[in-house]
Amino acid sequence: MKLDVNERHRLILNLIAERGFVSISKLAGVLRISEQTVRRDLMALAEQGLATRVHGGAGLPVGPGDTGYESRRRSFAREKQRIGKAIAQRIPDGATLFIDIGTTMEAFAEALLNHRHLTVLTNHLSVATILSRRSEFQVILAGGVLRHNDQATTGEATREFLERFRVGFGVFGIGGVSPDGDLLDYDFRDIGVSATAMRISKRKFIALDHSKFDSTAMARTGTLRDVDAMFTDAPPPEIIRSILRAHEVELVIAPE
């Protein structure tokens, strides 16, 4: 069956997200289209900022999540510390957990340093570095394609690595929540990794400061019904609170 342009673009982006790089010839073979059509599709995706054209194929894009990381670390720093401490209070000594990427996750990692005997799986180099200060922690760093600007690994290798594990807790920093209850991120590359990390986590916590309630993030990574608790620093809009109640998702407002 012949694919329309939107379906082709979706499949191309899925392959790039999984593998980090896909050649033109590979895409042509998988989609059963000409290499000329692939080139046109890649040009369109690159113009939208969804992929990066490189010689012979396409790779992961440079998106909003890759720029200004130090600025984002400073933004709402106190709120992130409060959120991190609130989540840390729910993690028992001896727990196994996955920690997502992002500046709020760094604050959470700092808040864990008084814990004992944790086993932590992460694809965030900065989180791994923070937790390495405790020699009694076992820190497992997922491999994959390294995004230098935010020190995160991503792609198919990261996803396949995570599939080998099961953890008691998964803690995720997200870019926003839509009025429909969708969990959003800025970077398409993280969707496959986040979905896998959700699947391997028994209890799932999401973290976001109040600015994320008015987010422009567009990549859908899951829904509120997928998680057990949402941690933030201020009450969310009523439409989001109603979704939380409907799906019995705990809302935790980090104390001052």
C-alpha positions in Angstrom: 0.0 0.0 0.0 1.3 3.4 -1.0 2.0 5.7 2.0 1.0 9.3 2.0 3.5 12.0 2.9 2.4 12.3 6.5 2.7 8.6 7.1 6.2 8.5 5.4 7.3 11.4 7.6 6.1 9.6 10.8 7.9 6.4 9.9 11.1 8.3 9.0 11.1 10.1 12.3 10.5 6.9 14.2 13.5 5.3 12.5 15.7 8.3 13.2 14.6 8.4 16.8 15.4 4.6 17.2 18.7 4.5 15.4 20.2 8.0 15.7 21.1 7.9 12.0 19.4 6.3 8.9 20.8 6.3 5.4 18.8 7.4 2.4 19.2 3.9 0.8 17.9 2.3 4.0 14.9 4.6 4.2 14.1 4.0 0.5 14.2 0.2 1.1 12.0 0.2 4.2 9.4 2.6 2.8 9.6 1.2 -0.7 10.0 4.6 -2.3 12.7 6.2 -4.5 15.8 7.8 -3.0 14.7 11.0 -4.7 11.4 10.9 -2.7 13.4 10.2 0.5 15.6 13.3 -0.1 12.5 15.5 -0.6 11.0 14.1 2.7 14.3 14.7 4.6 14.5 18.2 3.3 10.9 18.9 4.5 11.6 17.4 7.9 14.9 19.4 8.2 13.1 22.6 7.4 10.7 21.8 10.3 13.6 21.2 12.7 12.6 17.5 13.1 15.7 16.0 11.5 19.2 16.9 10.5 20.3 16.2 7.0 23.8 14.7 6.8 25.8 13.2 4.0 24.0 10.0 2.8 21.1 10.2 5.2 19.5 11.9 8.2 20.3 12.1 11.9 18.9 13.4 15.1 17.8 17.1 15.1 19.1 19.9 17.2 16.0 21.0 19.0 15.0 23.4 21.7 16.0 20.9 24.3 19.6 21.1 23.2 20.1 24.8 23.6 20.6 27.0 26.7 21.0 24.1 29.1 22.8 26.2 31.7 20.1 28.9 31.4 17.4 26.2 32.0 19.3 24.9 35.0 19.2 28.4 36.6 15.6 28.9 35.6 13.2 28.2 38.6 16.1 26.6 40.4 14.5 26.9 43.9 11.3 25.4 42.6 13.2 22.5 41.1 15.0 21.9 44.4 11.7 21.8 46.2 10.3 19.3 43.7 13.4 17.2 43.9 13.2 17.0 47.7 9.5 16.1 47.6 10.2 13.2 45.3 13.2 12.0 47.3 11.0 11.7 50.4 9.0 9.0 48.5 12.1 6.9 47.6 13.0 4.4 50.3 16.6 3.3 51.1 17.6 0.3 49.0 15.2 1.2 46.1 15.8 0.6 42.4 14.9 3.5 40.2 15.2 5.1 36.7 16.0 8.8 36.6 15.2 10.7 33.4 17.1 13.6 31.8 16.7 17.3 32.6 17.6 20.0 35.1 14.8 19.0 37.5 16.2 15.5 37.6 19.6 16.9 38.6 17.9 18.6 41.6 16.3 15.3 42.4 19.6 13.5 42.2 21.1 16.0 44.7 18.2 15.4 47.0 18.9 11.6 47.0 22.5 11.9 48.4 21.4 11.3 52.0 19.8 7.9 50.9 21.5 4.6 51.3 22.1 1.6 49.0 20.2 2.9 45.9 20.5 1.3 42.5 20.0 3.9 39.8 19.5 3.5 36.1 19.8 6.6 34.0 20.7 8.0 30.6 21.7 11.4 32.0 25.5 11.8 32.5 25.0 14.7 34.9 22.7 12.7 37.2 25.2 9.8 37.1 28.0 12.2 38.1 26.0 13.6 41.0 25.1 10.2 42.3 28.7 8.9 41.9 29.6 10.9 44.9 28.0 8.2 47.1 30.2 5.1 46.8 27.4 2.8 48.2 25.1 3.7 45.3 25.2 1.5 42.2 24.8 3.7 39.2 24.0 2.2 35.8 24.5 4.5 32.8 22.7 3.6 29.6 24.7 3.8 26.4 23.6 5.3 23.1 24.0 8.4 21.0 25.4 11.2 23.2 23.7 14.7 23.0 26.6 16.9 24.2 24.6 20.0 25.1 22.5 18.3 27.7 24.7 15.3 28.5 22.1 12.7 27.7 22.2 9.5 25.7 19.4 8.6 23.4 18.4 6.5 20.4 17.8 2.8 19.7 20.9 1.6 21.7 19.6 3.5 24.8 16.1 2.0 24.4 17.4 -1.5 23.9 19.7 -1.2 27.0 16.8 0.0 29.2 14.7 -3.0 28.1 17.0 -5.3 30.0 16.0 -3.9 33.4 13.0 -3.6 35.8 13.0 -0.9 38.5 10.7 -0.1 41.4 10.4 3.7 40.6 10.7 5.7 37.4 11.1 9.5 37.8 10.6 11.6 34.7 11.1 15.3 34.0 8.6 16.4 31.4 8.2 19.5 29.2 4.6 20.0 29.8 1.0 18.6 30.2 -1.7 19.3 27.6 -5.3 20.1 28.6 -6.1 16.6 27.4 -3.7 15.1 29.8 -0.9 14.2 27.4 2.7 14.3 28.7 4.8 16.4 26.3 8.4 17.0 25.6 10.4 19.3 23.2 12.6 16.7 21.6 11.2 13.9 19.3 14.3 11.9 20.0 13.3 11.2 23.6 10.0 9.6 22.9 11.1 6.0 22.4 13.5 6.1 25.4 10.9 7.7 27.7 8.2 5.1 26.6 10.6 2.2 27.3 11.6 3.7 30.7 7.9 4.0 31.6 7.3 0.4 30.8 10.2 -0.9 33.0 9.1 1.2 36.0 6.7 -0.2 38.5 5.7 3.2 40.0 6.0 6.2 37.8 6.5 9.8 39.1 6.5 12.9 36.8 8.1 16.2 37.8 7.5 19.7 36.4 7.6 23.2 37.7 4.6 25.6 37.2 6.0 27.1 34.0 5.4 23.8 32.2 1.6 24.2 32.5 1.9 26.8 29.7 4.4 24.8 27.6 5.0 24.9 23.9 6.3 21.3 23.9 4.8 19.2 21.1 6.2 15.7 21.3 3.8 13.3 23.1 5.5 10.8 25.4 2.5 9.4 27.3 -0.6 10.4 29.3 -1.4 11.3 32.9 -3.2 8.0 33.3 0.1 6.3 32.8 1.6 7.7 36.0 1.1 7.3 39.8 2.0 10.8 41.0 2.7 14.3 39.6 5.1 16.5 41.6 5.1 20.3 41.1 5.6 23.5 43.0 2.2 25.2 42.4 -1.4 24.0 41.8 -2.0 23.1 38.2 -5.0 24.4 36.2 -8.3 22.9 37.1 -8.6 21.0 33.8 -5.4 19.1 34.7 -6.5 18.6 38.3 -9.7 17.0 37.0 -7.8 14.6 34.9 -5.6 13.7 37.8 -8.6 13.0 39.9 -10.3 11.0 37.2 -7.3 8.7 36.9 -6.5 8.6 40.6 -3.1 10.2 40.0 -1.7 11.7 43.2 -0.9 15.4 43.0 2.0 16.5 45.2 2.7 20.3 45.7 6.2 20.6 47.0 6.3 22.6 50.2 8.1 25.9 50.5 
